[in-house]
Amino acid sequence: MRSNSSVAENYSDRNVFAMDTFMTIRAYGDNCEEALQSAEEKIKYLESIFSVTIEGSDINKINNSHGNAVEISPETSEILGEAVKICGETDGALDITLYPVLNSWGFTSDDFRIPEPKEITELLEYVNYSKICVNGRNVTIPDGFQLDLGAVAKGYTSDAVADILRENGVESAVINLGGNIRTFGEKPDGSLWKIAVRDPFDTENDMCVIETREASVVTSGNYERFFEDTDGQRYWHILDPLDGFPADNGLVSVTVIGESGLYCDALSTALFVMGEDMAVDFWRKNQDFDMILVTDLHKILYTDGIEDCFENFTEMPAEVIRRD
């Protein structure tokens, strides 16, 4: 049996730029370099099929299919099936067909603009996740519809990377895909992983830290990607599928902690769109994840599943959400 100290010494790091974000992976145990190489290749492959902009990707082909069926990879079939399921579970708070509206705001190109209400209304005619038809390795969407996996791709990828590392003999790892965190195995010294969450009101500093063993931790916030108009009004990239405008339901940051990276990734967006009351109701009905909500009134709410491993670094009041 390997001692903790020897495992601690036996680790490797890998930095990867993909999916428009900087990713870092630290793996402990034997065969780390080979495992990380396989993980990087998987990341690049998934980017090549999930990207909305890469010519010839599965999503790019679907978006230019004009209503015709497109043959896709097993991975794209899997992620689409899971994403559509979560869209339904969240009553459309997550909708992966929102890309035409997102594009009209310039969030896909950094050519930011505020679309006219009439333009958004017309584009919303092409937003409806229930119109996606996934049949094995074939997918069909109506002409004019477009998909975007931005709310689920990194989560799915973190799960895939964790699987590859395990299969290649890695004993434990921390995977950071641009703030989308995935841990597995114990830390070499036997302690829990400490994951920091950024302060949405002071993004240079951390708001809190939570301790986890094996978990995904994903945060969505209105500070991540935004622009301001001449009057200083902020517009962020998390749009409400109901009206096509930035979701403004009282939350500025949502962190989801759970087993599945894809699920946490999707929920961090969906709960942000829902707002505090609906997010709390959703959690109480499901309770298969934990969450940290930060309101625009500078208040932190966190679920009782992380009560014993949550530490607040700010002066904001923090309240525990309990099960009924």
LOZADO-583240 format. One record per residue (C-alpha): residue number from 1; residue in three letters; x negated, y, z negated. Coordinates in nm, 3 decimals. Each point is the difference from the previous one (the first is absolute). Layout:
(marza NUM 'ala' (X Y Z)) ...
// end
This chain:
(marza 1 'met' (0.000 0.000 0.000)) (marza 2 'arg' (-0.133 0.344 0.095)) (marza 3 'ser' (-0.045 0.246 -0.284)) (marza 4 'asn' (0.166 0.340 0.016)) (marza 5 'ser' (-0.336 0.174 0.022)) (marza 6 'ser' (-0.114 -0.201 0.300)) (marza 7 'val' (0.330 0.056 0.179)) (marza 8 'ala' (-0.029 0.371 -0.069)) (marza 9 'glu' (-0.338 0.002 0.170)) (marza 10 'asn' (0.132 -0.193 0.298)) (marza 11 'tyr' (0.215 0.245 0.190)) (marza 12 'ser' (0.012 0.181 0.331)) (marza 13 'asp' (0.167 0.318 0.127)) (marza 14 'arg' (0.139 0.075 0.343)) (marza 15 'asn' (0.114 0.337 0.140)) (marza 16 'val' (0.236 0.004 0.296)) (marza 17 'phe' (0.172 0.283 0.184)) (marza 18 'ala' (0.325 -0.124 0.149)) (marza 19 'met' (0.370 0.089 0.014)) (marza 20 'asp' (-0.102 0.366 -0.023)) (marza 21 'thr' (-0.140 -0.046 -0.350)) (marza 22 'phe' (-0.323 -0.082 -0.182)) (marza 23 'met' (0.008 -0.345 -0.160)) (marza 24 'thr' (-0.228 -0.157 -0.260)) (marza 25 'ile' (-0.014 -0.361 -0.118)) (marza 26 'arg' (-0.206 -0.141 -0.286)) (marza 27 'ala' (-0.014 -0.378 -0.024)) (marza 28 'tyr' (-0.152 -0.214 -0.278)) (marza 29 'gly' (-0.124 -0.356 0.027)) (marza 30 'asp' (-0.172 -0.220 0.256)) (marza 31 'asn' (0.012 0.056 0.374)) (marza 32 'cys' (0.097 0.365 -0.041)) (marza 33 'glu' (-0.167 0.132 0.314)) (marza 34 'glu' (0.158 -0.258 0.227)) (marza 35 'ala' (0.338 0.053 -0.166)) (marza 36 'leu' (-0.021 0.376 0.040)) (marza 37 'gln' (-0.098 -0.035 0.364)) (marza 38 'ser' (0.308 -0.215 0.061)) (marza 39 'ala' (0.213 0.253 -0.191)) (marza 40 'glu' (-0.130 0.289 0.211)) (marza 41 'glu' (0.072 -0.190 0.320)) (marza 42 'lys' (0.355 -0.067 -0.123)) (marza 43 'ile' (0.052 0.368 -0.082)) (marza 44 'lys' (-0.114 0.106 0.346)) (marza 45 'tyr' (0.218 -0.266 0.163)) (marza 46 'leu' (0.310 0.106 -0.194)) (marza 47 'glu' (-0.066 0.363 0.091)) (marza 48 'ser' (-0.021 -0.101 0.366)) (marza 49 'ile' (0.349 -0.155 -0.006)) (marza 50 'phe' (0.179 0.225 -0.254)) (marza 51 'ser' (-0.117 0.342 0.123)) (marza 52 'val' (0.259 0.225 0.160)) (marza 53 'thr' (-0.262 0.175 0.213)) (marza 54 'ile' (-0.244 -0.272 0.111)) (marza 55 'glu' (0.073 -0.093 0.360)) (marza 56 'gly' (0.114 -0.359 0.025)) (marza 57 'ser' (0.078 -0.049 -0.369)) (marza 58 'asp' (0.316 -0.193 -0.081)) (marza 59 'ile' (0.170 0.313 -0.136)) (marza 60 'asn' (-0.112 0.211 0.294)) (marza 61 'lys' (0.142 -0.258 0.241)) (marza 62 'ile' (0.328 -0.016 -0.192)) (marza 63 'asn' (0.032 0.378 0.000)) (marza 64 'asn' (-0.044 0.008 0.377)) (marza 65 'ser' (0.220 -0.301 0.076)) (marza 66 'his' (0.312 0.196 0.113)) (marza 67 'gly' (0.224 -0.251 -0.173)) (marza 68 'asn' (-0.170 -0.312 0.135)) (marza 69 'ala' (-0.120 -0.286 -0.220)) (marza 70 'val' (-0.370 0.006 -0.093)) (marza 71 'glu' (-0.207 -0.300 -0.104)) (marza 72 'ile' (-0.193 0.076 -0.317)) (marza 73 'ser' (-0.259 -0.162 -0.226)) (marza 74 'pro' (0.101 -0.212 -0.300)) (marza 75 'glu' (-0.127 0.274 -0.232)) (marza 76 'thr' (0.216 0.266 0.165)) (marza 77 'ser' (0.301 -0.229 -0.014)) (marza 78 'glu' (-0.062 -0.058 -0.370)) (marza 79 'ile' (-0.047 0.365 -0.095)) (marza 80 'leu' (0.301 0.112 0.203)) (marza 81 'gly' (0.219 -0.265 -0.158)) (marza 82 'glu' (-0.106 0.102 -0.350)) (marza 83 'ala' (0.028 0.373 0.075)) (marza 84 'val' (0.351 -0.030 0.145)) (marza 85 'lys' (0.103 -0.201 -0.306)) (marza 86 'ile' (-0.124 0.274 -0.236)) (marza 87 'cys' (0.168 0.268 0.214)) (marza 88 'gly' (0.325 -0.185 -0.066)) (marza 89 'glu' (-0.067 -0.051 -0.371)) (marza 90 'thr' (-0.062 0.374 -0.042)) (marza 91 'asp' (0.309 0.097 0.205)) (marza 92 'gly' (-0.218 0.171 0.258)) (marza 93 'ala' (-0.205 0.215 -0.239)) (marza 94 'leu' (-0.282 -0.173 0.185)) (marza 95 'asp' (0.057 -0.002 0.376)) (marza 96 'ile' (-0.284 -0.103 0.230)) (marza 97 'thr' (0.180 0.147 0.306)) (marza 98 'leu' (-0.056 0.357 -0.125)) (marza 99 'tyr' (-0.302 0.053 0.226)) (marza 100 'pro' (0.170 0.231 0.257)) (marza 101 'val' (0.093 0.243 -0.280)) (marza 102 'leu' (-0.341 -0.028 -0.169)) (marza 103 'asn' (-0.161 0.073 0.335)) (marza 104 'ser' (0.217 0.308 0.052)) (marza 105 'trp' (-0.140 0.151 -0.321)) (marza 106 'gly' (-0.355 -0.057 0.127)) (marza 107 'phe' (-0.100 -0.234 -0.282)) (marza 108 'thr' (-0.126 -0.255 0.251)) (marza 109 'ser' (-0.221 0.248 0.185)) (marza 110 'asp' (-0.079 0.275 -0.255)) (marza 111 'asp' (0.171 0.243 0.238)) (marza 112 'phe' (0.237 0.108 -0.275)) (marza 113 'arg' (0.328 0.175 0.072)) (marza 114 'ile' (0.348 0.038 -0.149)) (marza 115 'pro' (0.251 -0.151 0.244)) (marza 116 'glu' (0.334 0.166 0.061)) (marza 117 'pro' (0.289 -0.171 -0.183)) (marza 118 'lys' (0.161 -0.084 0.335)) (marza 119 'glu' (-0.315 -0.181 0.113)) (marza 120 'ile' (-0.011 -0.205 -0.319)) (marza 121 'thr' (0.370 -0.086 0.029)) (marza 122 'glu' (-0.055 -0.128 0.353)) (marza 123 'leu' (-0.304 -0.204 -0.102)) (marza 124 'leu' (0.186 -0.158 -0.292)) (marza 125 'glu' (0.216 -0.177 0.258)) (marza 126 'tyr' (-0.309 -0.219 0.055)) (marza 127 'val' (-0.048 -0.081 -0.370)) (marza 128 'asn' (0.160 -0.322 -0.123)) (marza 129 'tyr' (-0.205 -0.293 -0.128)) (marza 130 'ser' (0.294 -0.238 0.049)) (marza 131 'lys' (-0.049 0.032 0.378)) (marza 132 'ile' (-0.333 -0.185 -0.021)) (marza 133 'cys' (0.039 -0.358 0.119)) (marza 134 'val' (-0.283 -0.234 -0.098)) (marza 135 'asn' (0.038 -0.349 0.144)) (marza 136 'gly' (-0.308 -0.204 -0.078)) (marza 137 'arg' (-0.282 0.156 0.200)) (marza 138 'asn' (0.228 0.223 0.203)) (marza 139 'val' (0.134 0.339 -0.100)) (marza 140 'thr' (0.251 0.230 0.163)) (marza 141 'ile' (0.095 0.359 -0.083)) (marza 142 'pro' (0.239 0.228 0.193)) (marza 143 'asp' (-0.143 0.233 0.261)) (marza 144 'gly' (-0.114 0.323 -0.165)) (marza 145 'phe' (-0.068 -0.161 -0.338)) (marza 146 'gln' (-0.356 -0.010 -0.135)) (marza 147 'leu' (-0.158 -0.184 -0.291)) (marza 148 'asp' (-0.262 0.110 -0.249)) (marza 149 'leu' (-0.155 -0.234 -0.259)) (marza 150 'gly' (-0.174 0.277 -0.193)) (marza 151 'ala' (0.200 -0.075 -0.315)) (marza 152 'val' (-0.088 -0.370 -0.007)) (marza 153 'ala' (-0.315 -0.068 0.205)) (marza 154 'lys' (-0.262 0.067 -0.268)) (marza 155 'gly' (0.197 -0.199 -0.256)) (marza 156 'tyr' (0.025 -0.297 0.234)) (marza 157 'thr' (-0.370 0.035 0.079)) (marza 158 'ser' (-0.100 0.003 -0.367)) (marza 159 'asp' (0.184 -0.330 -0.050)) (marza 160 'ala' (-0.170 -0.147 0.307)) (marza 161 'val' (-0.343 0.113 -0.120)) (marza 162 'ala' (0.058 -0.151 -0.344)) (marza 163 'asp' (0.096 -0.333 0.162)) (marza 164 'ile' (-0.313 -0.001 0.216)) (marza 165 'leu' (-0.228 0.077 -0.294)) (marza 166 'arg' (0.153 -0.279 -0.206)) (marza 167 'glu' (-0.031 -0.247 0.288)) (marza 168 'asn' (-0.367 0.087 0.030)) (marza 169 'gly' (-0.082 -0.066 -0.364)) (marza 170 'val' (0.021 0.350 -0.145)) (marza 171 'glu' (0.089 -0.022 -0.369)) (marza 172 'ser' (0.132 0.352 -0.054)) (marza 173 'ala' (0.022 0.326 0.193)) (marza 174 'val' (0.134 0.352 0.009)) (marza 175 'ile' (0.129 0.112 0.339)) (marza 176 'asn' (0.056 0.372 0.059)) (marza 177 'leu' (0.163 0.077 0.333)) (marza 178 'gly' (0.017 0.376 -0.019)) (marza 179 'gly' (0.162 0.013 -0.343)) (marza 180 'asn' (0.195 -0.319 0.057)) (marza 181 'ile' (-0.154 -0.219 -0.270)) (marza 182 'arg' (0.004 -0.380 -0.025)) (marza 183 'thr' (-0.179 -0.202 -0.268)) (marza 184 'phe' (-0.030 -0.372 -0.056)) (marza 185 'gly' (-0.180 -0.223 -0.243)) (marza 186 'glu' (-0.147 0.121 -0.327)) (marza 187 'lys' (-0.268 0.263 -0.026)) (marza 188 'pro' (-0.337 -0.170 -0.050)) (marza 189 'asp' (-0.009 0.107 -0.367)) (marza 190 'gly' (0.350 -0.139 -0.057)) (marza 191 'ser' (0.162 0.340 -0.051)) (marza 192 'leu' (0.293 0.140 0.197)) (marza 193 'trp' (-0.040 0.214 0.310)) (marza 194 'lys' (0.053 0.371 -0.063)) (marza 195 'ile' (0.184 0.179 0.281)) (marza 196 'ala' (0.023 0.380 -0.007)) (marza 197 'val' (0.295 0.192 0.147)) (marza 198 'arg' (-0.060 0.348 0.136)) (marza 199 'asp' (0.166 0.305 -0.154)) (marza 200 'pro' (0.240 0.134 0.269)) (marza 201 'phe' (-0.028 0.352 -0.148)) (marza 202 'asp' (-0.380 -0.008 -0.027)) (marza 203 'thr' (-0.120 -0.236 0.269)) (marza 204 'glu' (-0.365 0.030 -0.099)) (marza 205 'asn' (0.074 -0.183 -0.324)) (marza 206 'asp' (0.167 -0.319 -0.120)) (marza 207 'met' (0.341 0.010 -0.166)) (marza 208 'cys' (-0.012 -0.336 -0.171)) (marza 209 'val' (-0.157 -0.343 0.002)) (marza 210 'ile' (0.165 -0.339 -0.016)) (marza 211 'glu' (-0.162 -0.334 -0.078)) (marza 212 'thr' (0.086 -0.298 0.216)) (marza 213 'arg' (-0.118 -0.354 0.063)) (marza 214 'glu' (0.132 -0.103 0.342)) (marza 215 'ala' (0.211 0.268 0.161)) (marza 216 'ser' (0.056 0.245 0.281)) (marza 217 'val' (0.019 0.367 -0.094)) (marza 218 'val' (0.126 0.238 0.269)) (marza 219 'thr' (0.076 0.372 -0.028)) (marza 220 'ser' (0.196 0.229 0.232)) (marza 221 'gly' (0.009 0.374 -0.063)) (marza 222 'asn' (0.088 0.330 0.159)) (marza 223 'tyr' (-0.363 0.115 -0.034)) (marza 224 'glu' (-0.148 -0.265 0.230)) (marza 225 'arg' (0.091 0.139 0.343)) (marza 226 'phe' (0.171 0.334 0.036)) (marza 227 'phe' (-0.008 0.345 0.155)) (marza 228 'glu' (0.127 0.341 -0.107)) (marza 229 'asp' (0.187 0.267 0.195)) (marza 230 'thr' (-0.084 0.369 -0.007)) (marza 231 'asp' (0.207 0.044 -0.316)) (marza 232 'gly' (-0.186 -0.275 -0.184)) (marza 233 'gln' (0.283 -0.252 0.023)) (marza 234 'arg' (-0.144 -0.353 -0.005)) (marza 235 'tyr' (0.116 -0.274 0.237)) (marza 236 'trp' (-0.120 -0.353 -0.064)) (marza 237 'his' (-0.012 -0.317 0.205)) (marza 238 'ile' (0.244 -0.212 -0.202)) (marza 239 'leu' (0.324 0.066 0.186)) (marza 240 'asp' (0.354 -0.084 -0.107)) (marza 241 'pro' (0.157 -0.221 0.269)) (marza 242 'leu' (0.341 0.154 -0.075)) (marza 243 'asp' (-0.084 0.352 0.118)) (marza 244 'gly' (-0.351 -0.024 0.151)) (marza 245 'phe' (-0.149 0.261 -0.236)) (marza 246 'pro' (-0.267 -0.054 -0.269)) (marza 247 'ala' (0.158 -0.195 -0.285)) (marza 248 'asp' (0.066 0.249 -0.277)) (marza 249 'asn' (0.186 -0.191 -0.270)) (marza 250 'gly' (-0.193 0.109 -0.307)) (marza 251 'leu' (-0.306 -0.224 0.020)) (marza 252 'val' (-0.353 0.104 0.092)) (marza 253 'ser' (-0.175 -0.333 -0.053)) (marza 254 'val' (0.101 -0.367 -0.021)) (marza 255 'thr' (-0.232 -0.285 -0.096)) (marza 256 'val' (0.115 -0.360 0.030)) (marza 257 'ile' (-0.173 -0.292 -0.171)) (marza 258 'gly' (0.079 -0.358 0.101)) (marza 259 'glu' (-0.121 -0.325 0.151)) (marza 260 'ser' (0.045 0.073 0.370)) (marza 261 'gly' (-0.194 0.280 0.165)) (marza 262 'leu' (0.252 0.026 0.281)) (marza 263 'tyr' (0.294 0.023 -0.242)) (marza 264 'cys' (-0.172 0.262 -0.217)) (marza 265 'asp' (-0.102 0.202 0.306)) (marza 266 'ala' (0.355 0.001 0.136)) (marza 267 'leu' (0.161 0.077 -0.335)) (marza 268 'ser' (-0.230 0.292 -0.077)) (marza 269 'thr' (0.147 0.174 0.304)) (marza 270 'ala' (0.358 -0.117 -0.050)) (marza 271 'leu' (0.016 0.100 -0.368)) (marza 272 'phe' (-0.146 0.341 0.080)) (marza 273 'val' (0.283 0.051 0.248)) (marza 274 'met' (0.262 -0.125 -0.247)) (marza 275 'gly' (-0.087 0.242 -0.280)) (marza 276 'glu' (-0.012 -0.067 -0.374)) (marza 277 'asp' (0.350 -0.130 -0.073)) (marza 278 'met' (0.025 -0.235 0.295)) (marza 279 'ala' (-0.359 -0.120 -0.050)) (marza 280 'val' (0.072 -0.087 -0.364)) (marza 281 'asp' (0.323 -0.177 0.099)) (marza 282 'phe' (-0.187 -0.198 0.267)) (marza 283 'trp' (-0.266 -0.106 -0.252)) (marza 284 'arg' (0.259 -0.108 -0.256)) (marza 285 'lys' (0.178 -0.212 0.258)) (marza 286 'asn' (-0.319 -0.168 0.125)) (marza 287 'gln' (-0.265 0.018 -0.276)) (marza 288 'asp' (-0.256 -0.184 0.213)) (marza 289 'phe' (-0.240 0.296 -0.011)) (marza 290 'asp' (-0.103 0.289 -0.224)) (marza 291 'met' (-0.019 0.365 0.094)) (marza 292 'ile' (-0.122 0.344 -0.102)) (marza 293 'leu' (0.213 0.296 0.110)) (marza 294 'val' (-0.113 0.362 -0.021)) (marza 295 'thr' (0.274 0.261 0.030)) (marza 296 'asp' (-0.022 0.351 0.138)) (marza 297 'leu' (0.071 0.116 -0.358)) (marza 298 'his' (-0.342 -0.136 -0.106)) (marza 299 'lys' (0.131 -0.307 -0.180)) (marza 300 'ile' (-0.137 -0.356 0.020)) (marza 301 'leu' (0.232 -0.300 -0.015)) (marza 302 'tyr' (-0.138 -0.355 -0.015)) (marza 303 'thr' (0.159 -0.340 -0.040)) (marza 304 'asp' (-0.032 -0.207 -0.314)) (marza 305 'gly' (-0.192 -0.278 0.174)) (marza 306 'ile' (-0.313 0.215 -0.011)) (marza 307 'glu' (0.071 0.167 -0.334)) (marza 308 'asp' (-0.294 -0.168 -0.172)) (marza 309 'cys' (-0.253 0.070 0.276)) (marza 310 'phe' (0.085 0.359 0.099)) (marza 311 'glu' (-0.212 0.298 -0.107)) (marza 312 'asn' (0.103 0.358 0.080)) (marza 313 'phe' (-0.287 0.246 0.055)) (marza 314 'thr' (0.217 0.310 0.047)) (marza 315 'glu' (0.214 0.225 -0.216)) (marza 316 'met' (0.310 -0.105 0.190)) (marza 317 'pro' (0.255 -0.182 -0.217)) (marza 318 'ala' (0.020 -0.371 0.080)) (marza 319 'glu' (0.319 -0.199 -0.061)) (marza 320 'val' (0.051 -0.377 0.017)) (marza 321 'ile' (0.281 -0.131 0.219)) (marza 322 'arg' (0.151 -0.303 -0.169)) (marza 323 'arg' (0.213 -0.284 0.127)) (marza 324 'asp' (0.366 0.027 -0.086)) 
// end
